[in-house]
């Protein structure tokens, strides 16, 4: 298994129609765009100046299985954790999956009211799309969002 972000690059969707588009910046860093529901609209984040959930900073954890997505600003502690599961047992087809979780610092309890923006916290599976090489990085990526 690759120990960098390459295994996560691409589009992932859950059964509710939410979509994650993950792009590589470096071996351990990336950007994640989150699109909600069947209309695939980015979420406006009221806790972050109403900025859309596009190209949010992310980094791969030390062990290379969880991608931490900064839902606020870097270091502010509101994160979407996407844990990579090979042949995920809770997926009816045992596909590779990203299992989501949300966290924030205890002192930021005001953020609890925004968890619903990223519901449901159901696993994501890779979307069937064609991967292409980006001209600047030469790495596999999707060019749907830029």
C-alpha positions, 0 to 999 in steps of 0.5 A: 500500500502506498504510504503517501496521499496518492491512494486517496486522490480522486472522487469519493461519494457516499450513499447520500450523494455527498462527494469528496474531491481530493487533489494532491499537493505533496506526498503528505498534503492535499486539498479536499472539496466537499459537495453536498447531496444530489446537486453537488453544491459546496457547503457554505461554512458560516463558522469560516466567513461563509467560505465554500467547502472548496480546496480545504487544506488536508494532511496525511497522518503519521501512519498514512491511513487518515487524511485530516481535512481542515474545515476551518482554518489551519490549526483551528481544530475543526477537522474531518477525519477520513480513514482509508479502509481497504476492502471495508467490511461494512460496505456491502461490496467490501470496496475500499472506503474512506470512513469519516469522523468529525472533531473539534477542540473541547473549548470550541463547543459552538461548532457542534451546531455545524456538524449537520453540514457534513452529514451523514457520516457514512463511508465514501467509496471511489467514484467511477471516473477517469484519472488523468495526469495534471500538467504541473505535477504529473500525478494522478488527479481529476480535472473536474474541479480545476 
